[in-house]
C-alpha cells in the first residue's frame, strides 16, 4: 500500500513539473515579424478593363475604270504615304478616247471659225445692201449649233481625260498595305478592289466597363490607355458611351479616340483605366491586413507585443491598403508574419520596411 502511495505521489509531481514547463515555453514563445509604420499614400479611385482597338480609316482602294492591271507598286506590309503610286492600269483605250475627243473638238472649233468669218462677210454685205438680212439667219443657226456641239465635245474630252487619269492608282491616306487583292494581268471592272490599306492615324478604343459604373462614367473623363505592343501609355478623354449595355456581358462600351499615334495598331488589345478621384489617406502594406472573427485587423507593435486592432479599409492599390479608421499615423504594424499573430503575442522585429 505504501508503495502505491509513493508511485502516485511521484506521478503527480512529474505531471505538475511537465505542465509548468509547457506553460513556461508558451510564455517564452516569440514570433519573428517584419514591421513598417503607418504612412500617408495617394490612392486613386480607379477602374480598369481590357478592350480592343479598331481602325477608323481602313479603306479598300478600288478601280474606277474597267481595265487590266499593268503594274502594282506595293505589296502586303508596305508602308504608304498619301499620294504614293499604288498601281498602273492599262490606259491604251482611254488614251484613244481622249485623242478622239480632242480631235472632234478641234474639228468643231475650225468649223466655228469658218462660220464666224462667213457671218462677218455677210454682215458687211447686208450693210452695203448687197444681200438681204434674212440671209444671215441660216448662218446664225449654224453657228449656234456648232457652239452647242463644241460644249458637248468639251465635256466628252473632260470625261476621257478623267478616265485616263484613273489608270494610275494613288494612295488616299498614310498607312500600311493590309492586303493585296488584285494581281498583274487581272481585268478589273468598276468597283473591283485592288488593295486594302490600314491607317493608324486615327484609331478608336472600345473598353467594356461593368454596368455598376454607369453613373460614374461620363464623356470627357480622362482614360489611360495601355497596349501590350507599345511601351508608352497615353491619356485621352472618353469620347462617348454606348447608350445600351452589351447584351452578352452586361458591360458599358466606353469609346476613346487615339489620334496620331503611329506605333499603335488596329486589331490589338488595350487596357483602359479611368481615374474618378484621388485620395490621400493612411495606408499599410496589403499583407498587414488579416481577417479574424472580429473582422479585418492589423497588429500594432508596442514594446515587442502585438496588439490586435480592428480597422476599416478602403482602396487597395500597388500593394498598399487604405485605412479609413482604426490606426494613427506613424504607428508600427506587423507585415510579414502578421498572419501568425494573436492578441498580446510576443514578437521580435527582424526588419523594418
C-alpha positions as CSV (number, residue, x, y, z in Angstrom):
1,X,0.0,0.0,0.0
2,X,2.8,2.4,0.9
3,X,4.5,1.7,-2.5
4,X,1.3,2.6,-4.3
5,X,1.1,5.9,-2.5
6,X,4.7,6.7,-3.3
7,X,4.1,5.9,-7.0
8,X,1.0,8.1,-7.2
9,X,2.9,11.0,-5.5
10,X,5.8,10.8,-7.9
11,X,3.4,10.7,-10.9
12,X,1.6,13.8,-9.7
13,X,4.9,15.6,-9.1
14,X,6.2,14.7,-12.6
15,X,2.9,15.8,-14.2
16,X,2.9,19.1,-12.4
17,X,6.5,19.8,-13.4
18,X,5.7,19.0,-17.1
19,X,2.7,21.3,-17.1
20,X,4.7,24.1,-15.6
21,X,7.4,23.5,-18.3
22,X,4.9,23.7,-21.1
23,X,3.3,26.9,-19.7
24,X,6.8,28.4,-19.4
25,X,7.5,27.6,-23.0
26,X,4.3,29.2,-24.1
27,X,5.2,32.3,-22.2
28,X,8.6,32.3,-23.8
29,X,7.4,31.8,-27.5
30,X,8.4,34.8,-29.6
31,X,7.3,35.2,-33.2
32,X,9.6,36.9,-35.7
33,X,7.9,39.5,-37.9
34,X,8.9,42.4,-40.1
35,X,7.3,45.8,-39.5
36,X,6.5,49.2,-41.0
37,X,5.0,52.4,-40.0
38,X,1.6,53.7,-40.9
39,X,2.1,56.3,-43.7
40,X,0.2,58.6,-46.0
41,X,-0.3,57.3,-49.5
42,X,-2.0,58.8,-52.5
43,X,-4.7,56.4,-53.6
44,X,-6.7,56.6,-56.9
45,X,-10.3,55.6,-57.1
46,X,-10.0,53.9,-60.4
47,X,-11.3,51.1,-62.6
48,X,-9.6,49.2,-65.4
49,X,-10.8,46.9,-68.1
50,X,-9.5,45.2,-71.3
51,X,-10.8,46.2,-74.7
52,X,-10.0,46.3,-78.4
53,X,-8.7,48.8,-80.9
54,X,-10.4,49.4,-84.3
55,X,-9.2,51.5,-87.2
56,X,-11.4,54.3,-88.3
57,X,-9.6,54.7,-91.6
58,X,-9.4,51.3,-93.2
59,X,-10.1,51.9,-96.9
60,X,-10.1,49.4,-99.8
61,X,-8.8,51.0,-102.9
62,X,-11.0,50.1,-105.9
63,X,-10.7,50.6,-109.6
64,X,-12.7,53.5,-111.0
65,X,-12.5,52.3,-114.6
66,X,-12.6,49.0,-116.5
67,X,-9.1,47.9,-117.4
68,X,-6.5,45.3,-116.8
69,X,-3.8,45.6,-114.2
70,X,-0.5,46.5,-115.8
71,X,1.7,47.0,-112.8
72,X,1.5,47.0,-109.0
73,X,4.0,49.1,-107.0
74,X,3.2,47.8,-103.5
75,X,2.8,44.5,-101.6
76,X,1.3,43.3,-98.3
77,X,3.1,45.1,-95.4
78,X,4.4,48.0,-97.5
79,X,4.2,51.4,-95.8
80,X,2.4,54.1,-98.0
81,X,2.3,57.8,-97.8
82,X,-0.6,59.8,-99.1
83,X,-0.2,60.3,-102.8
84,X,2.1,57.3,-103.4
85,X,1.6,55.4,-106.7
86,X,-0.1,52.1,-105.9
87,X,-0.9,50.5,-109.3
88,X,-1.0,51.2,-113.1
89,X,-3.9,50.1,-115.2
90,X,-3.8,49.6,-118.9
91,X,-4.7,53.0,-120.3
92,X,-4.5,52.5,-124.1
93,X,-8.2,52.6,-124.8
94,X,-8.6,55.7,-122.7
95,X,-5.8,57.4,-124.5
96,X,-7.5,56.7,-127.8
97,X,-10.8,58.0,-126.4
98,X,-9.1,61.3,-125.3
99,X,-7.4,61.7,-128.6
100,X,-10.7,61.1,-130.5
101,X,-12.5,63.6,-128.2
102,X,-9.8,66.2,-128.7
103,X,-9.8,65.7,-132.5
104,X,-13.6,66.2,-132.7
105,X,-13.3,69.3,-130.5
106,X,-10.6,70.7,-132.8
107,X,-12.7,70.0,-135.9
108,X,-15.7,71.8,-134.4
109,X,-13.6,74.8,-133.4
110,X,-12.3,75.0,-137.0
111,X,-15.8,74.8,-138.3
112,X,-17.0,77.6,-135.9
113,X,-14.1,79.8,-137.0
114,X,-15.1,79.4,-140.7
115,X,-18.7,80.2,-139.8
116,X,-17.7,83.3,-137.9
117,X,-15.8,84.5,-140.9
118,X,-18.7,83.8,-143.2
119,X,-21.0,85.7,-140.8
120,X,-18.7,88.7,-140.7
121,X,-18.5,88.9,-144.5
122,X,-22.3,88.5,-145.0
123,X,-22.9,91.1,-142.3
124,X,-20.8,93.6,-144.3
125,X,-22.8,92.7,-147.5
126,X,-26.0,93.3,-145.6
127,X,-24.7,96.7,-144.5
128,X,-24.0,97.5,-148.1
129,X,-27.4,96.2,-149.2
130,X,-25.9,93.6,-151.5
131,X,-27.9,90.8,-149.8
132,X,-31.0,90.5,-147.7
133,X,-30.7,90.5,-143.8
134,X,-32.6,87.2,-143.9
135,X,-29.6,85.6,-145.4
136,X,-27.8,85.9,-142.0
137,X,-30.4,83.8,-140.2
138,X,-29.2,80.5,-141.6
139,X,-25.6,81.3,-140.7
140,X,-26.5,82.3,-137.2
141,X,-28.3,79.0,-136.7
142,X,-25.3,77.0,-138.0
143,X,-23.1,78.9,-135.6
144,X,-25.3,78.2,-132.6
145,X,-25.5,74.6,-133.5
146,X,-21.7,74.4,-133.7
147,X,-21.2,76.1,-130.4
148,X,-23.5,73.6,-128.7
149,X,-21.6,70.7,-130.3
150,X,-18.4,72.2,-129.0
151,X,-19.8,72.2,-125.5
152,X,-20.7,68.6,-125.9
153,X,-17.3,67.7,-127.3
154,X,-15.5,69.6,-124.5
155,X,-17.5,67.6,-121.9
156,X,-16.5,64.3,-123.7
157,X,-12.9,65.4,-123.7
158,X,-13.0,66.1,-119.9
159,X,-14.6,62.7,-119.3
160,X,-12.0,61.0,-121.4
161,X,-9.2,62.9,-119.6
162,X,-10.7,62.0,-116.2
163,X,-10.9,58.3,-117.1
164,X,-7.4,58.3,-118.4
165,X,-6.2,59.8,-115.1
166,X,-7.8,57.0,-113.2
167,X,-5.5,54.5,-114.9
168,X,-2.9,55.5,-112.2
169,X,-4.0,54.5,-108.7
170,X,-2.7,56.6,-105.8
171,X,-2.9,56.1,-102.0
172,X,-5.5,58.4,-100.5
173,X,-4.0,58.2,-96.9
174,X,-0.9,57.3,-95.0
175,X,-0.9,53.7,-93.9
176,X,0.2,50.1,-94.4
177,X,-0.9,47.7,-97.1
178,X,-3.0,45.2,-95.1
179,X,-3.9,43.0,-98.1
180,X,-3.1,42.9,-101.8
181,X,-6.2,41.8,-103.7
182,X,-5.5,42.3,-107.4
183,X,-2.6,40.9,-109.4
184,X,-0.9,41.9,-112.6
185,X,-3.0,40.9,-115.6
186,X,-6.3,40.8,-113.7
187,X,-9.1,42.6,-115.6
188,X,-10.9,44.9,-113.2
189,X,-14.4,46.2,-113.5
190,X,-15.5,49.5,-112.0
191,X,-15.6,49.0,-108.2
192,X,-13.3,45.9,-108.1
193,X,-10.8,46.0,-105.2
194,X,-7.1,46.4,-105.7
195,X,-5.5,46.7,-102.2
196,X,-6.7,47.3,-98.6
197,X,-4.9,49.9,-96.6
198,X,-4.9,50.2,-92.8
199,X,-4.1,53.6,-91.3
200,X,-3.1,54.2,-87.7
201,X,-3.6,58.0,-88.0
202,X,-7.0,57.7,-86.3
203,X,-7.9,54.7,-84.1
204,X,-10.7,54.0,-81.7
205,X,-10.6,52.1,-78.4
206,X,-13.6,50.2,-77.2
207,X,-13.3,49.3,-73.5
208,X,-16.2,47.5,-71.8
209,X,-16.6,48.5,-68.1
210,X,-19.0,46.9,-65.6
211,X,-22.6,48.2,-65.6
212,X,-22.2,49.2,-61.9
213,X,-20.0,52.2,-63.1
214,X,-22.8,53.6,-65.4
215,X,-23.4,56.6,-63.1
216,X,-19.7,57.4,-62.7
217,X,-18.6,57.1,-66.3
218,X,-19.1,60.3,-68.4
219,X,-17.8,61.6,-71.7
220,X,-14.8,63.9,-71.1
221,X,-13.3,61.9,-68.2
222,X,-9.6,61.1,-68.8
223,X,-8.8,57.5,-69.6
224,X,-5.3,56.0,-69.6
225,X,-4.8,53.6,-72.4
226,X,-2.1,50.9,-72.5
227,X,-1.2,48.5,-75.3
228,X,1.0,45.4,-75.0
229,X,2.8,46.3,-78.2
230,X,3.6,49.9,-77.2
231,X,5.8,50.9,-74.3
232,X,4.4,54.3,-73.6
233,X,0.9,54.9,-72.1
234,X,-1.3,57.6,-73.3
235,X,-4.1,59.6,-71.7
236,X,-7.1,60.7,-73.8
237,X,-10.7,61.6,-73.0
238,X,-13.7,59.4,-73.2
239,X,-15.4,60.4,-76.4
240,X,-18.7,58.7,-75.9
241,X,-20.5,55.9,-74.1
242,X,-22.7,53.4,-75.9
243,X,-26.2,54.1,-74.6
244,X,-27.1,50.4,-74.3
245,X,-25.4,47.6,-72.4
246,X,-23.6,44.9,-74.3
247,X,-26.1,42.1,-74.1
248,X,-23.7,39.1,-73.6
249,X,-21.6,40.7,-70.8
250,X,-23.8,43.5,-69.3
251,X,-21.0,46.0,-69.8
252,X,-20.9,49.6,-70.9
253,X,-18.8,50.3,-74.1
254,X,-16.5,53.2,-73.3
255,X,-15.2,54.7,-76.5
256,X,-12.0,56.8,-76.8
257,X,-10.2,58.0,-79.9
258,X,-6.5,57.6,-80.5
259,X,-5.0,60.2,-82.8
260,X,-1.5,60.5,-84.3
261,X,-0.1,57.5,-82.5
262,X,1.8,55.7,-85.3
263,X,3.0,52.8,-83.1
264,X,-0.5,51.8,-82.0
265,X,-2.2,49.2,-84.3
266,X,-5.8,48.4,-85.0
267,X,-7.0,44.9,-84.1
268,X,-4.9,44.8,-80.9
269,X,-6.0,44.7,-77.3
270,X,-5.9,47.8,-75.0
271,X,-6.2,48.2,-71.2
272,X,-8.2,51.3,-70.2
273,X,-8.0,52.8,-66.8
274,X,-10.4,55.6,-65.6
275,X,-9.4,57.6,-62.5
276,X,-12.5,59.0,-60.8
277,X,-10.7,60.8,-58.0
278,X,-7.5,60.8,-56.0
279,X,-7.4,60.3,-52.2
280,X,-4.6,60.9,-49.7
281,X,-5.1,58.7,-46.6
282,X,-3.4,56.4,-44.1
283,X,-2.0,53.2,-45.6
284,X,-0.4,49.9,-44.6
285,X,1.0,47.1,-46.8
286,X,-1.7,44.7,-48.0
287,X,-0.2,41.7,-46.1
288,X,-0.7,43.6,-42.8
289,X,-4.5,43.2,-43.1
290,X,-5.6,39.9,-41.5
291,X,-9.1,38.5,-41.4
292,X,-10.2,37.5,-38.0
293,X,-13.6,36.7,-36.4
294,X,-13.7,40.4,-35.3
295,X,-13.2,41.5,-38.9
296,X,-10.2,43.0,-40.6
297,X,-7.4,43.6,-38.1
298,X,-3.9,45.0,-38.0
299,X,-1.3,44.0,-35.3
300,X,0.2,47.2,-33.8
301,X,3.6,46.6,-32.3
302,X,4.2,48.2,-28.9
303,X,7.1,47.1,-26.6
304,X,7.5,43.9,-28.7
305,X,3.9,43.0,-28.1
306,X,1.3,42.6,-30.9
307,X,-1.9,44.3,-30.2
308,X,-4.9,43.3,-32.4
309,X,-6.6,46.4,-33.8
310,X,-9.8,46.3,-35.8
311,X,-9.6,48.6,-38.9
312,X,-11.8,49.8,-41.7
313,X,-10.3,49.6,-45.1
314,X,-10.8,51.4,-48.5
315,X,-8.9,51.2,-51.7
316,X,-6.1,48.6,-52.3
317,X,-3.5,49.8,-54.8
318,X,0.1,48.9,-55.7
319,X,0.3,46.6,-52.6
320,X,-1.0,49.2,-50.1
321,X,-4.4,49.3,-48.5
322,X,-6.2,52.5,-47.4
323,X,-7.1,52.7,-43.7
324,X,-10.2,54.8,-43.1
325,X,-10.3,54.2,-39.4
326,X,-8.6,52.3,-36.6
327,X,-4.9,53.5,-36.9
328,X,-2.9,56.6,-36.4
329,X,0.0,58.0,-38.5
330,X,3.4,56.5,-37.7
331,X,2.1,53.6,-35.6
332,X,4.3,50.5,-36.1
333,X,2.4,47.5,-37.6
334,X,3.4,43.9,-38.4
335,X,3.9,43.0,-42.0
336,X,5.5,39.6,-42.8
337,X,4.4,37.1,-40.1
338,X,1.3,39.0,-39.2
339,X,-1.0,36.1,-40.1
340,X,0.6,34.0,-37.3
341,X,0.0,36.6,-34.5
342,X,-2.7,36.7,-31.9
343,X,-3.5,39.5,-29.5
344,X,-0.7,40.2,-27.0
345,X,1.7,37.8,-28.7
346,X,5.4,38.5,-28.1
347,X,7.2,39.4,-31.3
348,X,10.7,40.0,-32.5
349,X,11.1,42.6,-35.2
350,X,13.6,41.3,-37.7
351,X,13.4,44.0,-40.2
352,X,11.7,47.4,-40.6
353,X,10.3,48.1,-44.1
